[in-house]
Amino acid sequence: MIEDIKKRALHRTKIIEGQLRGIEKMIENDDYCVDIITLSLAVQKSLASLNKLLVENHLRTHVTEMYEAGGEQREAAVAELVRIFELSNNRG
């Protein structure tokens, strides 16, 4: 993994972890539903940001190598990207 992206991705996971603990406490405390939903939506945005970092890393490393290798490797890279695109479009 590219070191800068790895550092940023790990930082993002720590933020998400804290947000999830916050949601758990809010539910335990019977906090106002809209406040819980607001934090839940923030977690979703944080996850999207993490996914963007992971896709960037994958493109800059694995996909680049696979594409340059050509042949079946290139086709596998394209198939992976199509699968990621499909998964991202099938959400919610």
Secondary structure, 3 states (H helix, E strand, C coil): CCHHHHHHHHHHHHHHHHHHHHHHHHHHCCCCHHHHHHHHHHHHHHHHHHHHHHHHHHHHHHHHHHHHHCHHHHHHHHHHHHHHHHHHHCCC
